[in-house]
């Protein structure tokens, strides 16, 4: 199926986060963000890797459709089953299984937009789809870690620190669900989490799909923070949620509600099966991809049945497990290949697609860095539009690390620089400079160098380029120690974004009223 060509476009403004210049974090520029900020709107100029042949993509596609037609998907939400039934699917109330024929799936998915503008306060929208790419902060861990205090359960303070770091770096565009603030009672958690997102950042915010009351609260806070009436909110993509299929082949009650309610109100659903080969999916990567594809298509189809043209992204999270222990593994060769193949599948359906910066390391060490780098390359060479967990993910997603956050910012900024086109103009080819210097000379004092030296190269945030003696005399700080210094300085100099006082008052009044009413109802 060719790119459907649909587009959802809106307008907006935002003030971007600042790049940090932390000269005391290291010598020779270590601790300085890039001197050329290209990170507000990122276009991936690298051609996507075509890992699979056209016939192989088609084979996965056809296998997925066969799964949905012959096996089906279990849908635990009765309202969602009714939506599927009215659209023409075969539904069994006894087994809660929904079977969809090929034409119904493809016709529904084809209504989703191929490009979407995500609006934010104080700036132009972020576009996803095509070659456009955005990065999100870490989302969802129950734990939080720093070099100073080790690993402990997530707190409100830790949650807010991650929001502040996300606001402080231009290369972060979306605010993930950060770390779970376990010290906030669950019935009040969505209220406080989304309020903090809109108060402490002006990045594209997240609302968890945890049932009717939490979704209603989160969306209302976003609407009030933007100063929109209901019609404006419905027509403006202002927030997102992530819906994970309960793999294999099951959509649970709150996830179905999230798909339907976000679609009704015109907000972005990132539909993401969590398919670990050998555990929740077939042990073969091809089989895991086919199941992932079936699950993603079913979830996206549900949203389009509710509201044709609703913003949706195809999420891919296929990796493997350690077959000796059953533990999830990330940044593996299988993960990279699955990411590249997922890009081909998403492009086949004309959908923006999400991947992740993931690793399985328990510390912000070399393993965390090389597995994350493998994940990033797999995602970006695959052409992903949304890189979730871009900064801070550790321990297979169970921990958010502030040191890893800063190390990831370095990697994301470097990738953004890789995307910058190479200038091969006459001036940049530098023939006059070669004539000026001649054989055996050097270019430090050449006119061409003096005109460009201040912004010629990427300046690192974490990397330390001092010689060994200077590094040793400074205490031999490794990368995680340098990152520790940088996040502390970043939080010390953090400044909250501007917000309309009337919107701030409206958000506070809503949260206070809902808190007095007892917060969210229990999840069902």
N, C-alpha and C positions, 0 to 999 in steps of 0.2 A: 504494500500500500504506500503510495507516494505521500510526501509531506502535504498536510492538508491546507497549509497556507493561512490558517486562521490566526488572528492576532488580537490580544486584549491590550489596549493602550490607554493610559491615563496620565495626568500631569501631577507634579508636586515639586516641592523644594526641600532641601535640607542642608544643614551645615555639616560638613564632613568632620570626622575625627582627625586629631592632629598627629603628625609624625613626631616622634620624640627625638631629642638630641641630648643624650646623657653622656657628656664627655668624661665623667668620673667613673663610668662603668668599664672602661678599658682604654688602652692606648691605641694610637694609630687609627682613630675613628671607631673602635669597638664601642658599641653603645649608641652610635648615631644611626638614625633611620636614613633611608635613601634621600639624596639631595634633590632628586627629581620625582615628585609624587605622581605616579601614574596609577594609583591604586583605587581611585574613586569609581571609575568605570573601566573594567578590564575586558579586553577582547582577546580571546585565545587565537593567536595567529598561526599556531602549529596545525598542520593538517591532521585530522584524526586518523589513528591507526586502524586499518581494516584487518583485524585479526582473522575474521571468518570470511569465507567466500560467500557470494550471493546465494549459492545453493545451501550452504550451511545455515545462514540466517533464516532462509525460508524453511529449512527442516525444523529448526527450533520453533519458529512461528507456527507451523502446522501442528507440531506436537503439542504446543500450548493450547491451541484451539481444540484439539482432540481431548485433552484433559478436561477442559471446561464443558465440552459437549457430552462426553461419555461418563466422566467421573463426577464432575461438578465441584462446587465449593460449598462448604457448610457455612451458613449465614445464621448466626445466633440471634440477630435482631429482627423481631417480627415486622416492624415497619419497613426495614430494608427488604425483607422477603416479599412484602406486598408491592414495593416499587419494582422489583425484578419481575414479579408475576404480571403486573399491569403492562410492563414493557414487552412481554412475550416470552419470558423465560419459563422453563418447566420447574415448578417448585413443589417440594414435598414438605408438608407441615410436620409429618411424623418424624422424618429424619433431619429436617431443616436443610436439606441439600437443594442447591439451585444449579440447574444445568442450563447452559446458554448455547444457542447455535452460533455458528461462525458469523453469519450476517448480522445478528443482533450485537455481538461483541464489537465487530469492526465498525458498524454504523454508529454505535454509541461513542466509541473512542475517537472516531474521526471528528467529532464535534468539539473536542478540546482544543484550545488555542495552541499554536506552535511557538508563539512568543508572548511574553507577559511582562508588563511594566509593574514593578513593585514600588509603591509610593511610600515616601518617608517624609517626616517633618523637615522643613528647612532646606530642601535640595531637590535636584532632579531625580526621577525614578531610577531604580536599578532595573535593567532589562535582563530577562533570562530567556533562553532559546537561541537558536543559531549558534554563533561563536561567542556570545556574551557569557561571562563567568562571574560568579560571586562566591564569597567565602563566608562561612558561618563560624561562630565560636563553638566550643564544646557544648554538648547537650545531654542531660539526663543522668550523669553519674550520681550514685548515692553517697559517694565519699569524696573527700577533698584532701589535697596534700601540699605541703611545702617542705623545703629542706629544714626549716626551723622547727616545725612541730610534728612532722611525719603525717601519717594517714589517719584521718578521723571522719566521723559522719559529717555530711554536709550541713551547713548552718546558713541562716539569713546573711550573716556577715560575709561568709565565703561566697555566697550567691552574688551579693552586691559587689564584691571585689572583682569577680569575673565580668560582671556588667561594665564596671568602670574600665577594666582593661580593654574590653571590646570596643568601648566608646573611644578609647585613646589612640587606636591605630586605624588608619584609613583603609588598610587592606582587609579589615573585617567589615562586612556589609550587613550580615544578618546576626541577630542575637539568638543563639540556640537556647534550649531550656536550661543551660548552665549546669549548676549542681543542685541536687534536690535539697531544699532547706528543711531538714528533718526537725528543727526546733520550732517550726510553724505548724500548728494543728492542721490536719489535712482539710478540714472543712473551710478553713480560712486561707489555705495556701495559695490557690489560684488568684485570689484577690490581691494578696501581698506581692506575689511574684510578678503579675502583669503590671501592677502599679509601679513597682520598682523598675521594670523594663522601660516604661514610658517616661518616668521621672529621671532616670540616670543615664539613658541613652536616647539617641534619635535615629538609631539603626532600625532595620526592618524587624519587627518583634514576633515572638512565638506565643501561641496559645495552645495549651495541652488539651487534647481531645479525651477528657476523662468523664464524660457523661453530660447530661443536659444542663445541670446547674453550673458546673465549672466552665463549660463552653459559653453559656449565656453571660456569665460574669466577665470572662476574659474578653469576649467580643465587645461588650458594652464599655469596658474600660478603654479599649482601643478606640472605639467610636468617639467617646467623650474627649479623649486626649487629642484627637484630630479635629474636634469641633464640627463634626459632620452630623447632618440629619440622617434619618434612616435611608432615604433614597441615595444620598451621596455615598454613604458607607457601602451600600449594596453594589454601587457602580465603581468603586475604587478599591483596588487590591491593597490592603493596609496591614495584613498580618498573615501568618501561615501556621499550619499545624503539620505534624508528621503522623501518618497512620501506618503502623506496622501490622501487616497480616500475621495472624497467629499461625505461622507455617508449621505443618503443611496444610494448605487448602482450607483455612478457616478464618472467617471474619467475626470478631466478637462484638458484644453489644455496644460498648462505648465507642469503639472504632467506627462501626457503621454509623452511629449517630454523628460522629465527627465528620465523616465524609459527607453526609447528607446536609448537615447544618452549615458547614463551611461553603458547600456548593450553593445552597439557598441564598446565603448572604454574600456571595461573590468573593470569598476569600480563598487563598491558595491552600490546596491539599497536596502534600508530598507523599504519594502512596508508595510505601517501601516494604516489600516482603523482607523478612529476616531469614534468609535461606543459607544455613550452614551445611555445606556438603558433608554427608556422612551422619548428620544428626537430624535436622529438620528438613532435609532435602536429599535426593539421591547422592551417593558418594561420588558419582562422576560429575565433573563440572558442567558438561553439556546437559545432563539431566537436571542438575540444580538450576541452570539457566532457564530451561523449559518450564520448570515449576514456578520459578520467580516470575517469568513472563506471564504465565497464566494468572497468577495471583494479582499482579499489577494491573493487567487488563481488566479483570473482574472488578477490582476496586475503583478504577478510573471510570469504567462503564457505569457503575452505580451513581457516581457523582453527576455524570452527564445525563443520566435518566432523570435525575432530580431537576437539574438546570442545565440545558444544553449550552455549551460555551463557557461553563464554569472553569476558572483557572485550576489546572492540575499539572503536576510534575510526576514523571516516571522515576521511581526510586529503585536503585539497585544496591544490594548489600550482600551479594553472594560471596562467601568465603568458605573456608574449610575448618575442620576441627583437628586437634591433635588426637590421632586414633589410639594413642596409648592411654590418654587420660579423659578424652571427651571435651577438653577445654577448647574454647574458641581460639582460632589463630587468625591474625590479620597481617597485612603487608606481605603476604606469601606470594610466590609465583602464581598460584591458582587465583588468588584475590586479584592480582594485576590482570591476568587474562580474562577473568570474569568481568572486570570493570570495562575493559576495552570492548568485549563482546556486547555488554549491556548498552554501551554507546551506540553500537550499530542497530540494536533492537529499537532503542528509543527514537533514533532517526528514521527508522522504517515507519513508525507510527506518527512521525511529525510532532513529537512531544519533547519539551524541556526535560532534562534528566539530572538526577541527583546521585552523587557518589559520596565517599567519605574519606577523611584522613584518619586512618585507624592503625593501632598497634596493640600488641599484647604484652608489652613490657610492664613490669611492676615498679619501675623507677625511670626518671627522665635521663636515661643513659644512652649508650651507643645503640643498643637494640631498639629503644624507642625511636631514635632518630632515623635509623636505616629502614625500619619497618614503615614508619610514617612516610619517608621519602619514596619508598616503593609504592605505597598507597596513592600518594599525590601524583606520581608519574602515571600510574595506571589510570587514574581518574582524568587527568588533564590531557594525556595522549589519547584517551578515549573520547575527549570532547565534552566532558561534563559541564553543565551550566550552573549547578549548585553543589559546592563542596561542603558538606556538613561536617561537623566536628573538626573544623579547620585548625583550631588552636586549643590545646589543653587536654586532649584525650589521652588517657593512660589506663593500663591494666584491663585491656579489652573493653573499655567503656564503663568500668566500675568506679573509676577515680578521675577527678579533674585536678590537674597539677598546674600550679602557677608558673613553675619553672618550665614545664613543657609548653605552656601557653606562649611564653616568650620565644622559646626555641622554634616553635611552629610559626610564629610571626616572621621570624627570619626566613624560614623556608618559603612561606607564602609570598613575601616581598621579593625574594629572589626569583620565584616563578613568574611573578608579575613583570619583572624586568626582562626575563627571557622572552616574554611575549612582545616586547617592544620591537618594532621593525628595525632591521639593520639599515642604516643610512649609507648608501653607496653613491652619494652625490660627488661631484668633482671636488668640492671643498673637503669632504670626509675621506676621499681617496688619498689626499695629502701628498700629491706629487711634488708640490713646491717645498713642503717640509723635508722630503727626502733629498731634494736638490740642496736645500740650505744646510743640512747636517752632513751629507756626504759620507763616504766610506770611513768607518772607524770612529765616528763621532757618537754623540748621544742626544736625546731629544728633550731632556729636562728643560733646557733653556730656549728651545725652538719657539718661534712665534706661534705656530700651530698648537703647541702644547700649552703655552701661556694663555691662549684664548679659551682653552677648554678644560684645564686641569681641575677646576673647582667642581665640575659636574660631569666629568668624563665617565666615571665608573660608579657602580653601585657602592654605597658606603654601608658596611655591615652594622647590624644591630647587636649581635652577640659575638660573632667571630672576632678573634683576637689575632691581629697580624703582626704583633711585635716579634722581634727576634727572641731567641731562647733566653738570653741573658736578662733582657728587660722584663720578660714574662716571669722568669724565676725570681728576680729581685722584687717584683710586685706581689709575691706570695704564691706564684704558680696556680692561679685560679682556673679550674676547669670550666667547661661551658655551663654546667648547671649552676655553679656558684655565680658566674657572671650574670646568668639569667635571673637568679635570685635578687641580685642588686638592682637589676633593671626593673623588675615588677614593683619592687618597693618604691623606687624613685618615681615610676609612672603613677602609682596610686597617690604618692605624696603630692604630685603636681596636677592630679586629675581636676578637671572642671566640668560641671554638669552642663548639658546643652540647654539652649534657650527653650522656654515653653510659655505659651500664652497663659497669663495668670488665671483667666476665666476657665480655661481648660483644666488647669491644675486644680482649681477649686472644685470643679465638677467631678473630677476623678476622686478626689479626697472625700467629697460628700457621698459619692456612690459607695465607696469602700466602707465608710463608716456606717452607712445605712444597712448594707448587706451584712456587715459584721454584727450589728445589733440584732438583725433578724436571725442570726445563727449560722450564716455562711451557706455553703453548698450542701445540698442533700446528699445522703450516702450514695455511692456509685452503685448502679444496677446494670 
